[in-house]
Amino acid sequence: MVKVLQKDKCKFLLLCIIVSIYGCKQEVEKIEDQMKIETSGYYTEPYRPQFHFSPQEKWMNDPNGLVYNNGNYHLFYQYYPDSTVWGPMHWGHAVSKDLIKWEHKPIALFPDKHGYIFSGSAVMDTANTSGFGTEDNPALVAIFTYHDREGEKAGRKDFQTQGIAYSLDDGNSWTKYEGNPVIGNDGVKDFRDPKVFWNEKEQKWTMLLVAGDHLQIWNSNNLKEWKKVSEFGKDKGAHGGVWECPDLFPLKIEGSNEEKWVLLISINPGAPNGGSGTQYFIGDFDGTTFTTEQTKNKWIDLGRDNYAGVTYNNTPNNERIFIGWMSNWDYARDTPTKKWRSAMTVPRKLTIRKVDDALTLCNYPIKSLNEYVTMAMPEAEMEIHNELKKIIPLKYSNQSKIEFTLNDPNVQMYFSNEAGDTLAIDINGKKKIVELNRGKSGLIDFSDKFTSGTQQMPIPNLPETPVEVLMLLDHSSIELFLNKGQYVMTNQIFPNDYYTALTIVNNTGEVLVIKDFKEHKVARIWD
């Protein structure tokens, strides 16, 4: 009996040793795998976005040339490959099958004798109106602004003109048109950012150009020769700064066959919360002239970090998909990143919704983002009594999608971490306003303009109940969406550590009910 016990004891010890060795091996493998990720350094720098587009290195600003072709969504962008601050502009290039996971491509357009390559757009010339391609192999045509830096330094006003280039291999290589510039300048200081689209009403190409504080509309048969046909905006919209990055497109009102046209105009400075912002107009377009009865200024995003956004041409099913530059000219050059600077917003689908007889342009993350989201089970319904709070630990911190519904839009929320950082969001349905304060959100001392007080977003038509809340939290940004994109705020953040908790405070005067709270993990999109 003793021998049997000793034998069993030896077996048990041997098993423990084997388990221990195997367990240690697993832990070593985990550590080695983690070290590989950390030492590789690829997209792991402090504050590097994990599911938003950012350049591999150096400076980036406006999205350009958004076009779909042959299964690829093209993203061109303002790029300076020699520094993390703004300089001689090129067009960077990336492609995606789903607008979430991106593949970097070589620089598309370089400065030349006419100047830097500023913002613009791209189209597929399927009918070969330009003669650059053939019916079997139509050209991808880029339309952009030339910026003559020497002319600007000399004090001239005609230093911005419009040029074109074409590609016959889906954007991998480019040839600039020998007749550039295709539109000259008769003395307009800020004359730029061409957005071109095929105009079904006129059976021509239409180009939008901003000219200082208003819009010009031009038409062409062949993308080379252009005629100005109308102007818009001298007496409409916000005029606190220069107009930039126009876009114009039709959308049907949700739940109807009624179609309206939407005009986007970015403005810097002059946004409601300071610096850069993008306004929109809803109206009509007859093929040459845009008109609107809109009297109030409306903004696509009331956060401080969504600027110069434009939409895709040639999308499947004619979806209107928007991407913005996630920054603000007030501090864009100063943000605390070293290898790269700037990111893009998550791509968003645009829709027009009628709320209380008012037409609103809504923007909401595209559905393909959910392919990168680990779907979570909803938490049990939470009840918070008046003036009490609920602290919700975060599993995925700054790489998550958080969503829930409220029975009353009167709550204070704040993200926090062990470093003492807090990002505060106050939804006040009684006063019809949302306030966001990032004054203690983390690293903020790189620019006095980064905090600049509490941001405010009016919510005059937000339903009283229920209220849907969606937040996308990445390593250096938060995107807040209320009621399926009816109201939106986008902001950069630079916390000293990942946020570990979301605290919700009840200010309703009644019992606050939180339903369907889910925190999803969003996958890293960079291999």
C-alpha positions in Angstrom: 0.0 0.0 0.0 2.9 2.4 0.9 4.7 1.5 -2.4 1.5 2.2 -4.3 1.2 5.6 -2.6 4.8 6.5 -3.3 4.4 5.5 -6.9 1.3 7.6 -7.3 3.1 10.5 -5.6 5.9 10.2 -8.1 3.4 10.2 -11.0 1.7 13.2 -9.5 5.1 15.1 -9.1 6.1 14.1 -12.7 2.7 15.4 -13.9 3.2 18.7 -12.1 6.6 19.1 -13.6 5.2 18.4 -17.1 2.3 20.8 -16.6 4.7 23.4 -15.1 7.1 23.1 -18.1 4.2 23.2 -20.6 2.6 26.2 -18.8 5.9 28.0 -18.7 6.4 27.3 -22.4 3.0 28.8 -23.1 3.8 31.9 -21.1 7.2 32.2 -22.8 5.5 31.9 -26.2 3.0 34.6 -25.2 5.8 36.9 -24.0 7.8 36.2 -27.1 4.8 37.0 -29.3 4.2 40.2 -27.3 7.9 41.2 -27.6 7.7 40.6 -31.4 4.8 43.1 -31.6 6.4 45.6 -29.3 9.9 45.4 -30.8 8.5 45.5 -34.4 7.3 49.1 -33.7 4.9 48.9 -36.7 1.9 51.0 -35.7 2.6 50.6 -32.0 4.0 54.1 -31.2 2.3 56.0 -28.3 -1.1 57.4 -29.4 -1.0 55.5 -32.7 -4.6 54.8 -33.9 -5.3 51.1 -34.2 -8.5 51.2 -36.3 -8.3 54.7 -37.9 -6.2 55.4 -41.0 -2.9 57.2 -40.4 0.2 57.4 -42.6 3.1 55.2 -41.9 5.2 58.2 -41.1 5.4 62.0 -41.5 2.7 64.7 -42.1 -0.8 64.1 -43.4 -3.9 66.4 -43.7 -6.9 66.6 -46.1 -8.4 63.4 -47.7 -8.2 63.8 -51.5 -9.4 61.9 -54.6 -11.9 59.6 -52.8 -13.0 57.2 -55.6 -14.0 53.6 -56.0 -12.8 51.4 -58.8 -12.3 47.7 -59.6 -13.1 46.6 -56.0 -10.8 49.2 -54.4 -11.6 52.3 -52.4 -8.9 54.8 -53.1 -7.8 57.2 -50.4 -5.4 60.0 -51.5 -4.4 62.6 -49.0 -2.3 65.7 -48.5 1.2 64.4 -47.6 4.6 65.7 -46.8 7.1 62.8 -46.8 10.1 64.7 -45.3 8.7 66.0 -41.9 5.9 65.7 -39.3 4.9 69.3 -39.9 3.3 70.8 -43.0 5.5 71.3 -46.0 5.6 71.0 -49.8 2.4 69.0 -50.5 2.2 65.7 -52.3 -0.6 63.2 -52.7 -0.2 60.1 -50.5 -2.1 57.0 -51.5 -3.8 54.0 -49.9 -6.4 51.4 -51.0 -8.9 49.3 -49.2 -11.5 46.6 -50.0 -13.8 47.7 -47.2 -12.8 51.2 -46.1 -11.5 49.9 -42.8 -8.3 47.8 -43.4 -5.8 49.8 -45.6 -2.9 49.0 -47.8 -0.3 51.8 -48.2 0.8 52.6 -51.8 3.6 54.7 -53.1 3.2 58.5 -53.3 0.9 59.3 -56.2 1.6 62.9 -57.1 4.7 65.0 -56.6 5.2 68.8 -56.8 6.4 70.1 -60.1 7.2 73.4 -61.9 3.6 74.6 -61.4 3.8 74.2 -57.6 2.8 72.0 -54.7 -0.1 69.5 -55.1 -2.9 70.7 -53.0 -6.4 69.1 -52.4 -8.7 67.8 -55.0 -10.7 64.9 -56.2 -10.7 61.9 -58.6 -13.1 60.4 -61.1 -13.4 57.4 -63.4 -13.6 58.7 -67.0 -15.6 55.6 -68.1 -16.8 57.3 -71.4 -13.2 58.4 -72.2 -14.3 62.0 -72.6 -10.7 63.2 -71.9 -9.1 60.8 -74.4 -6.6 59.8 -71.8 -7.7 56.2 -71.9 -9.8 53.8 -74.0 -13.3 52.3 -73.6 -11.7 49.1 -72.5 -9.3 50.8 -70.1 -10.7 54.1 -69.0 -8.5 56.6 -67.1 -8.6 57.4 -63.5 -8.3 61.2 -63.5 -7.1 63.3 -60.6 -8.0 67.0 -60.4 -6.1 69.1 -57.9 -4.9 72.6 -57.0 -1.4 73.7 -57.9 0.1 76.0 -55.2 2.9 78.2 -56.4 4.9 78.9 -53.3 7.2 81.4 -54.9 4.2 83.4 -56.3 2.7 83.4 -52.8 5.9 84.7 -51.3 6.1 87.4 -54.0 2.8 88.7 -52.9 0.8 87.7 -55.9 -2.8 86.6 -55.7 -2.8 84.2 -58.7 -0.6 81.6 -57.1 -3.3 78.8 -57.1 -4.4 77.1 -60.3 -6.1 73.8 -61.2 -4.3 70.8 -62.8 -5.1 67.3 -63.8 -3.3 64.0 -64.1 -4.4 60.5 -65.2 -3.6 56.9 -64.4 -4.2 53.8 -66.6 -3.2 51.3 -64.0 -5.7 52.0 -61.2 -3.6 54.7 -59.5 -0.3 53.0 -59.4 1.4 55.4 -61.7 0.4 58.9 -63.0 0.9 61.1 -66.0 0.3 64.9 -65.6 -1.6 66.6 -68.4 0.8 68.5 -70.6 -1.7 71.3 -70.9 -1.7 72.1 -67.2 -3.0 74.2 -65.6 -6.5 73.6 -67.0 -8.0 76.6 -65.0 -5.9 79.7 -64.5 -6.3 82.4 -61.9 -7.4 85.9 -62.5 -6.5 87.2 -59.1 -8.3 85.2 -56.4 -6.0 84.6 -53.4 -7.7 81.4 -52.1 -8.8 79.5 -55.2 -8.6 75.8 -54.7 -9.9 72.3 -53.8 -11.7 71.1 -56.9 -14.4 68.5 -56.4 -15.4 67.0 -59.7 -18.4 64.7 -60.4 -20.4 63.5 -63.5 -23.5 65.8 -63.8 -26.4 63.6 -65.1 -28.6 66.7 -65.5 -26.2 68.4 -68.0 -24.3 65.3 -69.2 -21.1 67.0 -68.4 -18.5 67.1 -65.7 -19.1 69.6 -62.9 -16.3 71.1 -60.8 -16.7 72.9 -57.5 -14.1 75.4 -56.6 -13.8 77.7 -53.5 -12.9 81.3 -54.2 -12.1 83.0 -50.9 -15.4 83.2 -49.1 -17.8 81.6 -51.7 -18.2 78.7 -54.1 -17.8 78.7 -57.9 -19.4 76.0 -60.1 -17.8 75.0 -63.5 -18.8 72.6 -66.2 -16.7 70.7 -68.8 -17.2 68.2 -71.6 -13.8 66.6 -71.4 -12.1 67.5 -68.0 -9.6 69.7 -69.8 -11.7 72.8 -70.8 -13.9 74.4 -68.2 -16.5 77.1 -68.1 -17.8 78.8 -65.0 -21.6 78.6 -64.8 -22.6 80.0 -61.4 -21.6 81.0 -57.8 -23.0 80.4 -54.4 -22.5 81.5 -50.8 -21.6 85.2 -50.7 -24.6 85.8 -48.6 -25.1 82.2 -47.1 -23.5 80.2 -44.4 -20.6 81.0 -41.9 -17.9 83.3 -43.1 -15.5 83.5 -40.1 -12.6 82.2 -42.3 -11.6 80.9 -45.7 -13.9 78.4 -47.5 -12.3 75.1 -48.4 -12.9 71.5 -49.6 -16.4 71.7 -51.2 -18.6 68.7 -52.1 -22.0 68.4 -53.7 -24.2 65.3 -54.1 -27.8 64.1 -54.1 -29.4 62.1 -51.2 -32.9 60.9 -50.7 -34.7 61.8 -47.4 -34.9 58.7 -45.2 -38.2 56.8 -45.7 -39.2 58.7 -48.9 -38.3 59.1 -52.5 -37.8 62.8 -52.2 -34.3 63.9 -53.2 -32.4 66.9 -52.0 -28.8 68.0 -52.7 -26.2 68.5 -50.0 -23.3 71.0 -50.2 -20.4 70.6 -47.8 -18.1 73.5 -47.2 -15.2 73.4 -44.7 -14.2 76.7 -43.1 -11.0 77.7 -41.2 -11.2 79.5 -38.8 -14.8 80.1 -37.8 -16.1 76.7 -36.5 -18.5 77.0 -33.5 -16.0 75.5 -31.1 -13.0 77.2 -32.5 -10.7 76.8 -35.5 -11.6 74.4 -38.3 -15.1 72.9 -39.0 -17.3 71.7 -41.8 -20.7 73.2 -42.5 -23.4 71.9 -44.8 -26.3 73.2 -46.8 -29.4 71.2 -47.9 -31.1 72.5 -51.1 -31.5 71.9 -54.8 -29.2 71.7 -57.8 -30.5 72.2 -61.4 -27.3 71.2 -63.2 -25.7 74.6 -63.1 -26.8 76.4 -59.9 -27.2 75.4 -56.2 -29.9 77.0 -54.2 -31.1 76.7 -50.6 -33.8 78.1 -48.3 -31.6 77.2 -45.3 -31.1 80.2 -43.0 -29.3 78.7 -40.0 -25.7 77.5 -40.1 -25.5 73.8 -39.8 -22.4 71.6 -39.1 -21.7 68.0 -39.9 -19.7 67.5 -36.7 -19.6 69.8 -33.6 -16.3 68.3 -32.2 -13.1 70.1 -32.8 -11.4 67.4 -34.9 -13.3 66.7 -38.1 -12.2 68.9 -41.0 -11.9 69.0 -44.8 -14.1 65.9 -45.2 -15.4 64.9 -48.6 -17.2 61.9 -50.0 -16.5 59.1 -52.4 -17.3 59.1 -56.1 -18.5 56.0 -58.0 -19.4 53.9 -55.0 -21.4 50.7 -55.2 -25.1 51.3 -54.8 -24.4 55.0 -54.9 -23.8 55.1 -51.1 -22.5 58.5 -49.9 -19.5 57.7 -47.8 -17.6 60.5 -46.0 -14.1 60.7 -44.5 -12.7 63.7 -42.6 -9.2 64.7 -41.4 -9.2 64.2 -37.7 -7.5 67.4 -36.6 -7.8 71.2 -36.3 -5.5 73.8 -37.8 -5.4 75.5 -34.3 -2.9 72.8 -33.1 -2.5 70.3 -36.0 1.3 70.9 -36.1 1.8 70.5 -32.4 0.1 67.3 -31.4 2.4 65.0 -29.4 3.3 62.3 -31.9 6.8 61.8 -33.2 6.9 59.4 -36.2 3.6 60.5 -37.9 1.1 63.2 -37.5 -2.7 63.1 -38.0 -5.4 60.4 -38.7 -8.7 60.2 -40.5 -12.1 59.8 -39.1 -13.8 56.4 -39.3 -15.6 56.4 -42.7 -19.3 57.3 -42.3 -22.4 56.9 -44.3 -24.3 60.1 -44.9 -28.2 60.3 -44.9 -30.8 63.0 -44.7 -33.3 62.6 -42.0 -36.5 64.6 -41.3 -36.8 65.4 -37.6 -39.6 67.6 -36.4 -40.0 68.8 -40.0 -36.4 69.9 -40.1 -33.9 68.3 -42.5 -30.7 67.1 -40.9 -27.6 65.5 -42.4 -26.7 62.5 -40.3 -23.4 60.7 -40.4 -22.8 57.3 -38.8 -20.0 54.6 -39.0 -20.2 52.4 -42.1 -21.4 48.8 -41.5 -18.2 47.2 -42.5 -16.6 48.4 -39.3 -18.6 45.7 -37.5 -16.5 43.1 -39.3 -13.7 44.2 -37.1 -15.7 44.3 -33.9 -15.9 41.5 -31.4 -19.6 41.4 -30.7 -20.3 41.6 -26.9 -23.3 40.4 -25.0 -25.3 43.3 -23.5 -24.9 44.0 -19.8 -28.0 43.6 -17.6 -30.3 46.6 -17.5 -28.8 49.2 -15.1 -30.8 51.5 -12.9 -29.2 54.6 -11.4 -31.1 56.6 -8.8 -31.0 60.4 -8.9 -27.6 62.0 -8.1 -26.0 58.6 -7.9 -23.5 57.1 -10.3 -22.5 53.9 -11.9 -18.8 53.0 -12.5 -18.4 50.6 -15.4 -15.0 49.0 -15.7 -13.7 49.0 -19.3 -12.3 45.7 -20.7 -10.8 47.1 -23.9 -10.2 50.7 -23.0 -8.9 52.8 -25.9 -9.7 50.3 -28.6 -13.4 49.9 -28.2 -16.9 50.5 -29.5 -19.2 51.4 -26.7 -23.0 51.6 -27.1 -26.1 51.8 -25.0 -29.5 53.5 -24.8 -30.8 56.0 -22.2 -34.4 56.5 -21.0 -33.6 60.2 -20.3 -31.0 62.4 -22.0 -29.7 64.1 -18.8 -26.5 62.4 -17.8 -22.9 63.2 -17.0 -20.3 60.7 -18.2 -16.5 60.6 -17.8 -13.8 58.3 -18.8 -10.9 57.9 -16.3 -7.7 56.1 -15.7 -5.2 55.4 -12.9 -3.1 58.4 -14.0 -5.9 60.7 -12.9 -7.0 61.7 -16.4 -10.7 62.4 -17.1 -12.6 63.0 -20.3 -16.0 64.6 -19.4 -19.2 64.4 -21.5 -22.4 66.0 -20.3 -25.7 65.3 -22.1 -28.2 67.9 -21.0 -31.6 67.3 -22.5 -33.2 70.0 -20.4 -30.9 72.7 -21.8 -30.7 71.0 -25.2 -27.0 70.9 -25.3 -24.0 68.5 -25.0 -20.8 69.6 -23.4 -17.4 67.9 -23.8 -14.4 68.9 -21.8 -10.9 67.4 -22.5 -9.1 69.9 -20.2 -8.0 67.0 -18.0 -8.1 64.2 -20.5 -4.4 63.6 -20.6 -1.5 65.4 -22.3 -2.8 68.8 -23.2 0.1 71.3 -22.7 1.4 71.1 -26.3 -1.0 73.9 -27.3 -3.1 76.4 -25.4 -5.7 76.1 -28.1 -6.2 72.3 -27.7 -8.4 72.7 -24.6 -9.8 76.2 -25.1 -12.7 75.6 -22.7 -15.7 73.4 -22.9 -17.0 72.4 -26.3 -20.8 72.7 -26.8 -23.1 71.0 -29.2 -26.8 72.1 -29.4 -29.2 69.2 -29.6 -32.6 71.0 -30.2 -34.3 68.0 -31.8 -32.9 65.1 -29.9 -35.7 62.7 -28.9 -36.5 62.6 -25.2 -36.5 58.8 -25.1 -34.9 56.5 -25.9 -31.5 58.1 -26.8 -29.0 55.9 -28.6 -25.3 56.6 -27.6 -22.4 55.2 -29.6 -18.7 56.0 -28.8 -15.7 54.9 -30.8 -12.6 55.1 -28.6 -9.2 54.7 -30.2 -5.7 55.3 -28.8 -5.9 59.0 -29.5 -9.5 59.9 -30.4 -13.1 59.6 -29.4 -16.1 59.8 -31.8 -19.5 60.4 -30.2 -22.7 59.7 -32.1 -26.2 60.4 -30.7 -29.4 59.0 -32.2 -27.8 57.2 -35.1 -25.6 60.1 -36.2 -28.1 62.9 -35.7 -25.6 64.7 -33.5 -21.8 64.0 -33.7 -18.7 65.1 -31.9 -15.1 64.1 -32.9 -12.1 64.8 -30.8 -8.5 63.9 -30.4 -7.3 62.9 -27.0 -3.9 62.0 -25.6 -4.4 60.3 -22.2 -1.3 59.4 -20.1 -2.6 55.9 -19.9 -5.6 53.9 -21.3 -8.9 54.8 -19.8 -10.1 52.0 -17.5 -13.5 53.1 -16.4 -16.6 54.9 -17.7 -18.6 56.6 -14.9 -22.3 57.6 -15.6 -23.9 60.1 -13.2 -27.7 60.5 -13.1 -29.0 64.1 -13.3 -32.5 63.3 -14.4 -34.3 63.8 -11.1 -35.8 60.3 -11.7 -34.4 56.8 -12.0 -32.0 56.6 -15.0 -32.3 53.4 -17.0 -29.4 52.2 -19.1 -30.3 49.5 -21.5 -28.2 47.2 -23.8 -24.8 48.5 -22.6 -22.1 46.8 -24.7 -18.4 47.3 -24.9 -16.9 45.7 -28.0 -13.3 45.2 -28.8 -12.3 46.7 -32.1 -9.6 44.8 -33.9 -6.2 46.3 -34.9 -6.3 46.8 -38.6 -2.5 47.0 -39.3 -0.5 43.8 -40.0 
